[in-house]
Amino acid sequence: MSKPSQFSPEVRERAVRLVREQRGEHPSLWAAVETIAPMIGCSSQTLLGWVKRDQIDSGEREGVSTSERERLKTLERENKELRRANEILKLASAFFAQAELDRRLKS
């Protein structure tokens, strides 16, 4: 599990918006990020990550969107639970089959 962010979603959105708005005034995306990150109080790498995530979510950059990532996590969790339930059912089935066999052999 990842640790909770010290920055609210509103702060992240504002920071990303600032980078987008001021991108044209800088020679590169990184230069814009380096200028804005200290204003927000985060590292440049953190802000760049937020910007890239926003670009992925808006379809500007290749990658798995946040909603798809959440959907995959949910499906993986369900898959794990179903495998565990299936294993329990297999063991129970084997137990009851053996008990039935033992009962028939005693009769």
Secondary structure, DSSP 8 states (H G I E B T S, - for coil): -----SS-HHHHHHHHHHHHHHGGGSSSHHHHHHHHHHHHTS-HHHHHHHHHHHHHHTTSS-S--HHHHHHHHHHHHHHHHHHHHHHHHHHHHHHHHHHHHHHHHH-
